[in-house]
Structures are given as C-alpha cells and as structure tokens.
Amino acid sequence: MQIDPRVSKSMLDMQLLNNMSATTQTGTADAFSGLLEQVGQLETDDAVTQENSGDVTRDENGLLWLQLGPSRGTASPLVVYPASPNTATDGPTKATAYDSLINEASQKYGVPVALIKAVIDTESSFNPSVTSSAGAKGLMQLMDATAQGLGVSDPYDPAQNIDAGVRYLSYQIKRFNGQENMALAAYNAGPGRVQRLGVSSDEQLMSVLDKLPVETQRYISKIQNAREKYTI
C-alpha cells in the first residue's frame, strides 16, 4: 500500500502541532525525534519509489528533502544526539572557510569532520548560495519545508545549514548503527529505500549497491573521494 506523501505530510504536521502545544520545550524535542522515527517507518512501508529508474525523487524518498515540519511558520527545536565514545574520528583535515562551524557540528553530533566536509563538497562545492533545480538550498542542500522542520529560518546561512545538515546525517548514522555508507545512501536516496535492501553493514550494502539508483551509487563514491581529498 502506498500513501500519498502529501497526506503523510499533513498528518505529521497536525501531530507535530498538537505535540508542540501539549509539551514543554524538552517534550517538544522528544516529540520531533519521535516523528522522525515515524517518517522512517512510513518510508519503509509506503514511500513512492522508482525502482527501475536511475533517478532519485528526493522529495519523496529522502527525509532531508521530504516536506516534513510545520508549514505555518513554527520552527521545531533541533534534537541533539551526543557524540558516542566510540564515534569514529579523523585526523587533521584540509582547511575550509567554514572550519569553525564544521568542527562545532562535528563535536555536537559526533560526525567526523572529514565526512562533513566531503558531504558539503559533494552537495554544493562549498557554495552557501547555491540552489538546485529541485529547490534544495545552501551548503548541505536543504529543502524549504524540511529546513523549517529542522529549525532553520535561513537555509543560506552557513551556521544554520551546517548544523541542520550534520544533525540529519548523524541521525542516519545512528539509525544504521554507525555504518557510514548506509547512512550516506539514506541521506541521498532515503532511509526507506536502504532498509528495503535488508542489509545491516556497509560490506553487505556494497554487495547489492546496484539495487540502488545510479545517482546514489555515484554519490557514495563521490563522498569517499572527497573525504580522501580533505584528509591530510
């Protein structure tokens, strides 16, 4: 059974607004985190897919591009996932104009600096003013409604964009138990598509990579190459 993404959005909007009016600030953050989990389940069971196409419909399959969040000007607070003691770390990396923001987000969400730089390089070539043909904006390419749901008022503001994008990436790494390639595939094509593969490790993912859209296959490779470029 498939659910129209617009219906899913409306349902989530209503639930989020109800939760926001019935909880404290801490409770609202927990509610938003719970909604992210629900969206993952919706994507697993009901997302509209293009299994025989090389294209990725990001606004349907990727949470970062799914129009999630309040549509009436109410921003949800970001949910912080503290860095795990076992979080992978990189050595020194090549400097960028946004190192202070990247380092802050890395420490806040437990995502390696080189990985963040690789994602930004791949998504926007470090251009904070870029807008894709699909309407994704800024360094980590956020869609308007999703950016709003993540607490972003200006997606072209590097500080807000990096914080929200890394926060979302950390959520996918957490979802897939630290498997970075799986998290990257989910970031690009949506967690539901990755979960339907029935794999549980990066090694297993790579063995069935051809089942993902061509764009996603290339995306993982681009991230790996960019990460090497920024690692000293």
Backbone bond lengths (Angstrom), bond angles and torsions (degrees), N, CA, C in turn:
res aa  C-N    CA-C-N  psi(-1)  N-CA   C-N-CA  omega(-1)  CA-C   N-CA-C  phi
1 M - - - 1.460 - - 1.512 109.22 -
2 Q 1.341 116.37 138.69 1.439 120.70 179.22 1.518 109.72 -113.61
3 I 1.324 115.36 142.66 1.453 121.95 176.84 1.508 108.62 -111.38
4 D 1.322 117.79 128.45 1.450 121.99 177.02 1.526 108.42 -56.99
5 P 1.356 118.53 125.36 1.466 120.05 -179.74 1.513 113.17 -54.47
6 R 1.346 117.60 -30.38 1.461 119.44 179.15 1.513 111.32 -67.52
7 V 1.347 116.40 -34.32 1.458 119.91 176.38 1.516 110.27 -68.83
8 S 1.342 116.20 -43.15 1.461 120.11 178.26 1.517 110.51 -59.19
9 K 1.331 116.14 -42.52 1.460 119.97 -179.81 1.515 110.98 -62.07
10 S 1.331 116.48 -44.79 1.456 119.42 -179.04 1.518 111.45 -61.80
11 M 1.328 115.94 -42.17 1.460 120.30 179.23 1.527 110.86 -62.37
12 L 1.336 115.74 -44.38 1.450 120.11 -178.89 1.527 110.95 -68.24
13 D 1.339 116.47 -38.58 1.462 119.82 176.69 1.517 110.93 -57.53
14 M 1.332 116.04 -48.60 1.458 120.71 -178.05 1.516 111.06 -62.46
15 Q 1.355 116.29 -44.04 1.462 119.72 -178.42 1.514 110.99 -66.27
16 L 1.365 116.28 -40.86 1.447 119.63 -179.50 1.521 111.15 -64.25
17 L 1.330 117.20 -42.81 1.455 120.42 179.24 1.520 111.17 -64.10
18 N 1.325 116.54 -39.17 1.468 119.94 177.24 1.517 111.08 -64.06
19 N 1.338 115.23 -43.06 1.459 119.31 179.81 1.519 111.35 -63.68
20 M 1.341 115.61 -39.32 1.455 119.62 -177.57 1.518 111.83 -66.22
21 S 1.314 117.35 -33.57 1.453 120.28 -179.47 1.514 112.32 -81.20
22 A 1.326 117.70 -14.90 1.461 120.57 -174.28 1.519 113.81 -109.49
23 T 1.342 117.31 0.64 1.456 119.38 -175.77 1.507 111.07 -128.29
24 T 1.318 115.05 166.68 1.462 120.72 171.77 1.510 107.94 -79.59
25 Q 1.360 116.68 179.36 1.455 119.29 179.68 1.514 111.20 -59.93
26 T 1.329 117.26 -42.26 1.462 120.35 178.94 1.513 110.44 -64.73
27 G 1.333 115.33 -42.46 1.452 119.00 179.83 1.508 111.63 -64.43
28 T 1.340 117.47 -34.74 1.454 120.68 179.21 1.519 110.52 -65.04
29 A 1.315 116.21 -41.14 1.456 119.17 178.46 1.513 110.44 -61.11
30 D 1.326 116.42 -42.51 1.459 119.74 178.25 1.520 110.50 -63.45
31 A 1.324 116.42 -38.95 1.461 120.14 -179.71 1.516 110.72 -64.30
32 F 1.347 116.63 -41.49 1.454 119.68 179.97 1.514 110.92 -64.83
33 S 1.344 116.10 -40.66 1.456 119.80 176.62 1.520 110.79 -59.88
34 G 1.342 114.99 -40.23 1.457 118.90 178.21 1.510 112.36 -63.92
35 L 1.343 116.24 -37.25 1.460 119.51 178.52 1.520 111.23 -65.61
36 L 1.329 116.93 -35.85 1.459 119.25 176.05 1.521 110.58 -60.08
37 E 1.328 116.02 -41.39 1.461 120.09 177.97 1.526 110.15 -62.26
38 Q 1.360 116.16 -40.58 1.454 119.62 -179.38 1.517 111.41 -65.38
39 V 1.344 116.18 -39.57 1.461 119.26 178.20 1.512 110.60 -62.11
40 G 1.348 116.42 -39.90 1.456 119.61 176.83 1.510 111.27 -58.32
41 Q 1.343 117.22 -40.20 1.455 120.62 179.02 1.520 110.95 -68.43
42 L 1.348 116.29 -40.41 1.453 119.57 177.86 1.524 110.31 -61.06
43 E 1.353 115.15 -41.43 1.450 118.27 179.43 1.517 111.06 -65.00
44 T 1.319 117.02 -38.21 1.454 120.69 -179.37 1.515 111.14 -63.26
45 D 1.334 116.34 -42.71 1.451 120.47 -172.71 1.517 114.07 -92.99
46 D 1.336 117.82 -33.45 1.452 119.17 -164.71 1.518 116.20 -132.35
47 A 1.319 119.98 3.85 1.455 120.04 -176.10 1.519 110.82 -64.36
48 V 1.332 115.84 143.94 1.449 121.06 175.28 1.520 107.44 -77.37
49 T 1.323 117.43 121.59 1.456 120.55 -174.67 1.519 111.22 -115.54
50 Q 1.323 115.32 164.92 1.453 122.68 175.09 1.522 107.08 -126.95
51 E 1.308 116.55 68.16 1.462 121.42 -171.29 1.528 112.24 -60.84
52 N 1.332 118.56 -30.57 1.449 120.71 -175.67 1.520 111.97 -99.91
53 S 1.319 116.89 14.39 1.450 120.96 -177.61 1.517 110.26 -116.85
54 G 1.323 116.45 150.77 1.448 120.59 175.89 1.510 112.05 -85.25
55 D 1.329 117.66 -3.55 1.451 121.42 -177.72 1.517 110.91 -92.02
56 V 1.319 115.59 154.74 1.456 121.25 177.04 1.519 108.04 -115.49
57 T 1.330 116.50 121.85 1.451 120.50 175.44 1.512 107.50 -88.78
58 R 1.313 116.78 88.16 1.454 120.62 -168.68 1.523 112.63 -65.44
59 D 1.329 117.04 -33.55 1.451 116.54 -177.10 1.516 112.04 -73.44
60 E 1.324 118.05 -8.31 1.457 121.51 175.39 1.521 111.52 -105.05
61 N 1.326 117.15 -35.77 1.462 120.22 -170.40 1.521 114.89 -106.91
62 G 1.306 119.04 -20.02 1.454 120.78 -179.21 1.508 110.78 -108.61
63 L 1.327 116.92 127.36 1.466 119.87 -178.33 1.513 110.98 -60.99
64 L 1.331 117.11 -34.01 1.448 118.92 -179.71 1.520 111.10 -62.56
65 W 1.332 116.94 -25.51 1.452 120.45 -178.81 1.522 112.06 -110.65
66 L 1.319 117.39 -2.43 1.453 120.94 176.25 1.512 108.45 -73.26
67 Q 1.326 117.59 138.31 1.455 119.42 -177.50 1.513 109.62 -78.82
68 L 1.315 113.71 77.19 1.459 121.84 179.70 1.503 109.21 -103.65
69 G 1.315 116.51 141.85 1.450 118.67 174.10 1.506 111.46 121.28
70 P 1.325 117.56 164.19 1.448 121.91 -178.10 1.514 111.04 -63.23
71 S 1.315 116.95 138.06 1.451 121.32 -177.01 1.515 111.71 -106.09
72 R 1.319 117.50 14.16 1.453 120.69 -176.67 1.519 111.99 -118.62
73 G 1.328 115.91 27.56 1.446 119.65 174.65 1.510 115.19 86.02
74 T 1.329 118.30 9.86 1.453 121.48 179.94 1.516 109.43 -100.53
75 A 1.305 117.29 118.93 1.463 121.36 -177.80 1.516 110.24 -91.86
76 S 1.326 115.17 139.62 1.456 120.69 177.66 1.518 109.57 -90.82
77 P 1.319 118.73 142.31 1.463 120.41 177.54 1.514 110.14 -69.16
78 L 1.323 115.70 150.23 1.455 119.57 178.75 1.516 110.01 -76.15
79 V 1.306 115.32 144.11 1.457 121.41 176.68 1.521 107.56 -97.02
80 V 1.298 117.72 125.74 1.459 121.92 -176.16 1.522 110.16 -95.53
81 Y 1.323 116.23 129.13 1.451 121.73 173.26 1.517 106.84 -105.89
82 P 1.329 119.47 102.63 1.466 121.76 -176.25 1.513 111.45 -58.23
83 A 1.322 115.51 149.55 1.459 120.36 179.02 1.516 109.66 -62.74
84 S 1.322 115.33 134.39 1.448 120.96 176.60 1.521 109.33 -77.32
85 P 1.343 118.14 148.64 1.468 119.73 176.05 1.516 112.19 -58.41
86 N 1.349 116.47 -23.35 1.454 120.38 -178.49 1.522 112.96 -97.07
87 T 1.356 117.29 7.40 1.449 120.60 -178.56 1.526 110.48 -59.68
88 A 1.329 115.84 131.40 1.455 119.93 179.51 1.518 110.32 -65.06
89 T 1.318 117.13 140.20 1.451 121.87 178.58 1.515 109.63 -126.00
90 D 1.331 114.99 153.77 1.453 120.80 177.12 1.512 109.59 -101.30
91 G 1.323 114.35 166.84 1.446 119.37 170.52 1.521 109.11 -82.45
92 P 1.320 117.10 -157.42 1.461 120.69 179.65 1.529 111.33 -59.78
93 T 1.317 115.56 149.72 1.462 120.90 179.16 1.512 109.89 -129.10
94 K 1.324 115.41 159.28 1.461 120.06 176.77 1.519 109.55 -65.28
95 A 1.318 114.65 141.29 1.466 120.18 -176.14 1.523 111.45 -72.39
96 T 1.323 115.26 148.29 1.462 122.59 173.03 1.525 107.76 -131.65
97 A 1.313 115.27 174.38 1.466 119.95 179.47 1.519 112.33 -71.84
98 Y 1.339 116.10 -11.15 1.464 119.84 -173.98 1.524 112.70 -118.94
99 D 1.333 115.85 25.77 1.463 119.55 -175.04 1.531 113.22 -58.36
100 S 1.311 117.61 -41.03 1.466 119.27 -177.22 1.525 110.86 -63.62
101 L 1.326 117.30 -40.82 1.468 121.30 179.34 1.525 110.92 -70.30
102 I 1.325 116.15 -39.98 1.463 120.78 179.97 1.524 110.71 -66.53
103 N 1.330 116.56 -44.64 1.465 120.08 179.00 1.520 111.47 -62.29
104 E 1.327 116.00 -40.21 1.464 119.92 178.71 1.518 111.38 -63.08
105 A 1.345 116.56 -45.51 1.461 120.51 179.55 1.522 111.15 -66.42
106 S 1.331 116.89 -36.43 1.461 121.40 178.85 1.522 110.81 -61.01
107 Q 1.324 115.86 -46.09 1.457 120.09 179.89 1.527 111.38 -69.42
108 K 1.302 116.39 -36.02 1.464 121.33 -177.04 1.520 112.27 -69.68
109 Y 1.339 116.22 -39.71 1.464 120.20 -173.45 1.528 114.13 -112.48
110 G 1.335 118.22 -4.42 1.454 120.24 176.24 1.504 114.88 75.07
111 V 1.341 117.40 30.45 1.461 121.77 178.61 1.529 108.35 -107.45
112 P 1.331 118.69 130.80 1.467 120.88 -177.99 1.523 112.71 -56.12
113 V 1.314 115.96 141.66 1.463 121.62 -177.92 1.520 111.46 -59.36
114 A 1.331 117.07 -46.23 1.466 120.04 -177.90 1.528 111.37 -61.89
115 L 1.322 117.10 -34.11 1.461 120.26 178.75 1.524 110.45 -68.52
116 I 1.329 116.69 -41.90 1.466 120.07 177.99 1.522 110.03 -61.27
117 K 1.320 116.82 -45.75 1.464 120.68 -179.98 1.527 110.84 -62.72
118 A 1.314 116.79 -38.51 1.459 120.56 179.44 1.526 111.17 -64.98
119 V 1.329 116.88 -40.79 1.458 120.45 179.36 1.528 110.54 -65.96
120 I 1.328 117.02 -44.89 1.464 120.39 179.60 1.528 110.38 -63.14
121 D 1.325 116.09 -43.06 1.466 120.41 179.33 1.529 110.45 -60.21
122 T 1.322 116.29 -43.63 1.466 120.97 -178.02 1.516 111.83 -71.57
123 E 1.331 116.91 -38.81 1.460 120.80 -176.01 1.532 112.78 -75.93
124 S 1.346 117.25 -40.75 1.463 118.67 -170.54 1.521 114.78 -139.55
125 S 1.337 117.93 0.74 1.469 121.89 -174.94 1.528 111.10 54.30
126 F 1.339 115.18 33.88 1.466 122.86 178.18 1.530 112.84 62.19
127 N 1.325 115.94 30.68 1.464 120.82 175.50 1.531 108.02 -101.67
128 P 1.325 119.10 107.48 1.466 120.89 -175.83 1.520 113.64 -72.25
129 S 1.339 117.63 -11.70 1.464 121.13 -176.11 1.519 113.38 -103.04
130 V 1.332 117.10 3.34 1.469 119.73 -174.71 1.520 111.31 -73.90
131 T 1.331 115.14 144.38 1.464 122.61 174.10 1.522 107.81 -130.05
132 S 1.324 117.06 127.26 1.459 120.37 -178.97 1.522 110.35 -78.47
133 S 1.320 115.93 169.73 1.465 120.69 178.23 1.521 111.59 -63.52
134 A 1.340 116.99 -23.19 1.460 121.25 179.11 1.524 111.95 -87.72
135 G 1.343 116.59 -6.71 1.456 119.76 179.06 1.511 114.61 98.89
136 A 1.354 117.78 5.08 1.460 120.52 177.25 1.517 108.95 -72.35
137 K 1.330 116.30 140.11 1.461 119.96 -169.44 1.525 113.50 -126.75
138 G 1.312 114.21 147.47 1.446 120.79 168.94 1.515 115.67 82.32
139 L 1.316 114.68 -171.39 1.461 122.23 -172.40 1.515 113.60 -57.61
140 M 1.342 117.36 -42.28 1.463 120.60 -177.47 1.519 111.90 -110.76
141 Q 1.342 115.79 16.47 1.461 123.36 170.27 1.523 113.50 56.28
142 L 1.312 116.43 74.23 1.457 123.08 178.96 1.520 110.68 -100.93
143 M 1.322 116.77 136.75 1.459 121.25 171.47 1.531 108.82 -79.15
144 D 1.341 116.26 151.81 1.457 121.10 -171.92 1.528 113.91 -55.29
145 A 1.338 116.80 -55.47 1.461 119.46 -174.20 1.524 111.52 -65.79
146 T 1.322 116.12 -36.75 1.459 119.27 179.05 1.523 110.48 -70.24
147 A 1.331 116.54 -39.79 1.462 120.02 176.86 1.525 109.74 -59.00
148 Q 1.319 116.04 -41.57 1.461 120.04 178.10 1.514 110.92 -63.13
149 G 1.327 116.72 -42.02 1.455 120.90 179.02 1.512 112.32 -64.72
150 L 1.343 116.88 -25.15 1.462 121.30 178.40 1.527 111.95 -92.88
151 G 1.336 116.51 7.51 1.448 120.00 175.95 1.517 114.76 88.80
152 V 1.338 117.32 14.24 1.455 121.61 -177.80 1.531 109.83 -93.74
153 S 1.328 116.71 122.27 1.465 120.88 177.46 1.522 111.69 -93.80
154 D 1.340 116.81 -25.45 1.463 121.84 179.67 1.524 108.98 -137.28
155 P 1.340 118.26 99.71 1.467 120.69 -177.24 1.524 113.35 -66.59
156 Y 1.324 117.44 -15.11 1.458 120.12 177.52 1.522 112.20 -87.23
157 D 1.311 116.78 -6.40 1.458 120.76 175.88 1.526 108.40 -78.94
158 P 1.322 118.77 114.77 1.469 121.09 -175.91 1.524 113.51 -53.89
159 A 1.325 117.70 -39.84 1.467 120.50 -177.41 1.522 110.82 -63.00
160 Q 1.326 117.33 -47.30 1.461 121.10 -179.30 1.525 111.12 -69.09
161 N 1.325 116.34 -42.23 1.459 120.61 -176.56 1.521 111.30 -64.96
162 I 1.327 116.79 -46.43 1.471 120.39 -179.24 1.517 110.27 -64.98
163 D 1.318 117.09 -44.51 1.465 119.77 -178.73 1.520 110.51 -59.90
164 A 1.332 117.53 -46.06 1.469 120.66 -178.01 1.523 111.61 -69.80
165 G 1.336 116.73 -42.46 1.462 119.31 -179.27 1.515 112.75 -64.63
166 V 1.333 117.03 -42.24 1.467 120.83 179.25 1.518 110.06 -69.80
167 R 1.315 116.07 -36.34 1.466 120.07 176.73 1.530 110.62 -59.36
168 Y 1.328 116.34 -43.80 1.457 119.93 178.89 1.530 111.73 -67.62
169 L 1.330 116.26 -41.63 1.462 119.86 178.25 1.522 110.45 -61.95
170 S 1.320 117.09 -39.65 1.462 120.50 178.41 1.523 110.98 -64.11
171 Y 1.322 116.17 -33.85 1.459 120.08 177.96 1.531 110.30 -64.14
172 Q 1.340 116.92 -40.57 1.461 120.21 179.11 1.529 111.52 -69.95
173 I 1.335 117.08 -38.00 1.465 119.41 176.51 1.522 109.97 -62.71
174 K 1.310 116.32 -41.27 1.464 121.11 177.11 1.524 110.48 -64.63
175 R 1.312 116.81 -43.43 1.467 121.65 -179.37 1.520 111.65 -59.26
176 F 1.345 116.53 -39.53 1.455 121.12 -176.13 1.529 112.17 -103.38
177 N 1.337 115.70 28.93 1.464 122.25 170.15 1.522 113.87 54.14
178 G 1.319 115.85 41.72 1.449 120.49 174.67 1.515 115.50 83.28
179 Q 1.323 117.88 2.74 1.469 121.40 179.63 1.535 108.65 -81.21
180 E 1.326 116.05 103.40 1.461 120.09 -169.27 1.523 113.51 -68.52
181 N 1.321 118.64 -39.28 1.463 119.62 179.71 1.528 111.09 -65.58
182 M 1.312 116.29 -37.41 1.459 119.59 175.99 1.523 110.14 -64.62
183 A 1.332 116.31 -41.00 1.456 120.49 178.44 1.524 110.88 -64.02
184 L 1.321 117.05 -40.53 1.463 120.60 179.04 1.521 111.46 -66.58
185 A 1.316 116.45 -39.89 1.464 119.76 176.66 1.527 110.55 -61.98
186 A 1.329 115.99 -39.49 1.450 120.48 178.21 1.520 110.96 -68.08
187 Y 1.318 116.90 -38.57 1.469 121.92 178.28 1.520 110.00 -60.60
188 N 1.322 116.15 -37.42 1.460 120.90 -176.37 1.514 113.21 -86.51
189 A 1.339 117.24 -46.88 1.462 120.92 -172.26 1.516 113.98 -109.55
190 G 1.320 117.61 -11.28 1.464 120.96 -179.52 1.514 111.91 106.93
191 P 1.323 117.41 138.73 1.468 121.26 -178.10 1.523 113.36 -63.32
192 G 1.323 117.37 -32.27 1.465 118.93 -179.92 1.513 112.43 -61.24
193 R 1.317 116.20 -41.01 1.464 120.26 179.99 1.526 110.94 -64.61
194 V 1.335 116.53 -39.15 1.462 120.86 179.21 1.519 110.33 -69.00
195 Q 1.319 117.69 -43.54 1.461 121.13 -179.15 1.520 111.62 -62.60
196 R 1.319 117.34 -33.29 1.468 119.81 -179.50 1.519 112.94 -68.26
197 L 1.339 117.18 -14.83 1.464 119.44 177.24 1.523 111.67 -72.17
198 G 1.337 116.98 -21.31 1.458 120.82 178.46 1.510 114.27 72.60
199 V 1.345 117.17 26.86 1.458 120.88 179.12 1.523 109.43 -106.11
200 S 1.329 115.76 160.82 1.463 119.59 -176.69 1.524 113.44 -131.12
201 S 1.326 117.48 5.35 1.460 120.06 179.45 1.525 109.36 -147.39
202 D 1.324 115.47 161.02 1.459 120.13 177.18 1.524 110.91 -61.71
203 E 1.326 117.00 -37.19 1.466 120.64 179.53 1.528 110.34 -61.62
204 Q 1.315 116.50 -43.92 1.468 119.98 178.33 1.522 110.79 -66.74
205 L 1.326 115.99 -38.90 1.464 119.44 178.87 1.518 111.18 -59.67
206 M 1.322 116.83 -45.64 1.460 120.01 -177.37 1.516 112.08 -63.95
207 S 1.334 116.86 -25.16 1.464 119.53 -179.81 1.530 111.79 -77.04
208 V 1.327 116.96 -17.19 1.471 120.19 178.95 1.527 110.37 -124.00
209 L 1.326 116.14 24.91 1.459 120.80 -175.21 1.519 112.40 -59.85
210 D 1.347 116.06 -28.99 1.461 119.33 -178.63 1.528 112.74 -67.22
211 K 1.318 117.74 -11.04 1.455 121.23 177.76 1.534 112.12 -82.46
212 L 1.325 116.13 -10.73 1.454 120.87 176.55 1.530 109.70 -92.52
213 P 1.328 117.93 160.06 1.465 120.30 178.24 1.522 111.37 -57.03
214 V 1.312 115.68 150.34 1.460 120.96 -179.52 1.524 110.73 -56.94
215 E 1.328 116.70 -39.81 1.465 120.15 179.38 1.523 111.11 -57.85
216 T 1.331 116.26 -41.28 1.463 120.24 -178.38 1.523 110.98 -70.30
217 Q 1.340 117.14 -38.77 1.452 120.50 176.30 1.532 110.39 -58.84
218 R 1.311 115.14 -44.75 1.464 120.02 179.61 1.522 111.13 -69.23
219 Y 1.319 116.49 -34.61 1.455 121.43 -178.40 1.526 110.80 -61.43
220 I 1.326 116.55 -46.48 1.466 120.35 179.57 1.523 110.46 -60.85
221 S 1.333 116.68 -42.40 1.456 120.88 179.24 1.532 111.18 -64.97
222 K 1.336 116.75 -40.97 1.465 120.74 178.96 1.524 111.21 -62.82
223 I 1.340 115.93 -41.22 1.460 120.09 179.81 1.527 110.25 -63.68
224 Q 1.319 116.85 -43.16 1.456 120.92 -179.92 1.537 111.09 -61.59
225 N 1.336 115.82 -42.68 1.474 119.89 179.50 1.522 111.04 -67.62
226 A 1.328 115.63 -41.31 1.474 119.27 -179.84 1.517 110.65 -66.86
227 R 1.314 116.74 -36.19 1.465 119.92 179.60 1.521 110.64 -62.92
228 E 1.332 116.33 -40.93 1.460 120.15 177.43 1.523 110.42 -63.87
229 K 1.335 116.10 -35.28 1.470 120.64 -178.90 1.521 111.80 -64.52
230 Y 1.340 116.21 -34.11 1.462 119.87 -176.91 1.521 113.94 -93.96
231 T 1.332 116.29 -8.30 1.461 119.38 178.28 1.517 110.11 -90.13
232 I 1.311 115.94 125.45 1.469 120.93 179.75 1.536 109.85 -87.09
